[in-house]
Amino acid sequence: MSINSYVVNSGGEAEEISFSGYSDLQGNKVYLVVDHNTRKVYIWKGLEAGVRDKFMSARAAQNMRMKLGMVYKAVSYTHLRAHET
């Protein structure tokens, strides 16, 4: 399975990170997870993430799609918690 994960900074840039599961996610941040097998760019928005960060995640996802190819689709999720307990 070919997956890349990114955290989106306040400037809208996606910085690649190491991701091993939901426990790595912080509720005040926004992430992109690119699944090359399904050709999807998942946008994970933490509940506590700021409005600007959420807006910038959409821009970062669009930039990622342009880089990878427009056959990739963006899918957005907003989570109440960073991980299930």
Contacts in CASP RR format, 6 or more apart in sequence:
PFRMAT RR
TARGET T0000
AUTHOR 0000-0000-0000
METHOD contacts of the structure
MODEL  1
MSINSYVVNSGGEAEEISFSGYSDLQGNKVYLVVDHNTRKVYIWKGLEAG
VRDKFMSARAAQNMRMKLGMVYKAVSYTHLRAHET
1 35 0 8 1.000
1 37 0 8 1.000
2 35 0 8 1.000
2 36 0 8 1.000
2 37 0 8 1.000
3 19 0 8 1.000
3 33 0 8 1.000
3 34 0 8 1.000
3 35 0 8 1.000
3 36 0 8 1.000
4 16 0 8 1.000
4 33 0 8 1.000
4 34 0 8 1.000
4 36 0 8 1.000
5 16 0 8 1.000
5 17 0 8 1.000
5 18 0 8 1.000
5 19 0 8 1.000
5 31 0 8 1.000
5 32 0 8 1.000
5 33 0 8 1.000
5 34 0 8 1.000
6 14 0 8 1.000
6 15 0 8 1.000
6 16 0 8 1.000
6 17 0 8 1.000
6 31 0 8 1.000
6 32 0 8 1.000
6 33 0 8 1.000
6 34 0 8 1.000
6 60 0 8 1.000
6 64 0 8 1.000
7 14 0 8 1.000
7 15 0 8 1.000
7 17 0 8 1.000
7 29 0 8 1.000
7 30 0 8 1.000
7 31 0 8 1.000
8 14 0 8 1.000
8 15 0 8 1.000
8 29 0 8 1.000
8 30 0 8 1.000
8 31 0 8 1.000
8 32 0 8 1.000
8 53 0 8 1.000
8 56 0 8 1.000
8 57 0 8 1.000
8 60 0 8 1.000
9 15 0 8 1.000
9 56 0 8 1.000
10 52 0 8 1.000
10 53 0 8 1.000
10 56 0 8 1.000
11 56 0 8 1.000
12 56 0 8 1.000
12 57 0 8 1.000
12 59 0 8 1.000
12 60 0 8 1.000
13 60 0 8 1.000
14 32 0 8 1.000
14 60 0 8 1.000
14 63 0 8 1.000
14 64 0 8 1.000
17 24 0 8 1.000
17 31 0 8 1.000
18 24 0 8 1.000
19 31 0 8 1.000
19 33 0 8 1.000
21 83 0 8 1.000
22 82 0 8 1.000
22 83 0 8 1.000
22 84 0 8 1.000
23 82 0 8 1.000
23 83 0 8 1.000
25 31 0 8 1.000
25 44 0 8 1.000
25 46 0 8 1.000
25 79 0 8 1.000
25 82 0 8 1.000
25 83 0 8 1.000
26 46 0 8 1.000
26 82 0 8 1.000
27 46 0 8 1.000
27 47 0 8 1.000
27 48 0 8 1.000
27 49 0 8 1.000
27 79 0 8 1.000
27 81 0 8 1.000
27 82 0 8 1.000
28 46 0 8 1.000
28 48 0 8 1.000
28 49 0 8 1.000
28 50 0 8 1.000
29 46 0 8 1.000
29 49 0 8 1.000
29 53 0 8 1.000
30 43 0 8 1.000
30 44 0 8 1.000
30 45 0 8 1.000
30 46 0 8 1.000
30 49 0 8 1.000
30 53 0 8 1.000
30 54 0 8 1.000
30 56 0 8 1.000
30 57 0 8 1.000
31 43 0 8 1.000
31 44 0 8 1.000
31 57 0 8 1.000
32 41 0 8 1.000
32 42 0 8 1.000
32 43 0 8 1.000
32 44 0 8 1.000
32 57 0 8 1.000
32 60 0 8 1.000
32 61 0 8 1.000
32 64 0 8 1.000
33 41 0 8 1.000
33 42 0 8 1.000
33 44 0 8 1.000
34 40 0 8 1.000
34 41 0 8 1.000
34 42 0 8 1.000
34 64 0 8 1.000
34 68 0 8 1.000
34 72 0 8 1.000
35 42 0 8 1.000
36 68 0 8 1.000
39 71 0 8 1.000
39 72 0 8 1.000
39 73 0 8 1.000
40 72 0 8 1.000
40 73 0 8 1.000
40 74 0 8 1.000
40 75 0 8 1.000
41 61 0 8 1.000
41 64 0 8 1.000
41 65 0 8 1.000
41 68 0 8 1.000
41 72 0 8 1.000
41 73 0 8 1.000
41 74 0 8 1.000
41 75 0 8 1.000
42 74 0 8 1.000
42 75 0 8 1.000
42 76 0 8 1.000
42 77 0 8 1.000
43 57 0 8 1.000
43 58 0 8 1.000
43 61 0 8 1.000
43 74 0 8 1.000
43 75 0 8 1.000
43 76 0 8 1.000
43 77 0 8 1.000
44 77 0 8 1.000
44 79 0 8 1.000
45 53 0 8 1.000
45 54 0 8 1.000
45 57 0 8 1.000
45 76 0 8 1.000
45 77 0 8 1.000
45 78 0 8 1.000
45 79 0 8 1.000
46 78 0 8 1.000
46 79 0 8 1.000
46 82 0 8 1.000
47 78 0 8 1.000
47 79 0 8 1.000
47 80 0 8 1.000
47 81 0 8 1.000
49 57 0 8 1.000
57 76 0 8 1.000
58 74 0 8 1.000
58 76 0 8 1.000
61 74 0 8 1.000
61 76 0 8 1.000
62 74 0 8 1.000
64 72 0 8 1.000
65 72 0 8 1.000
65 73 0 8 1.000
65 74 0 8 1.000
END
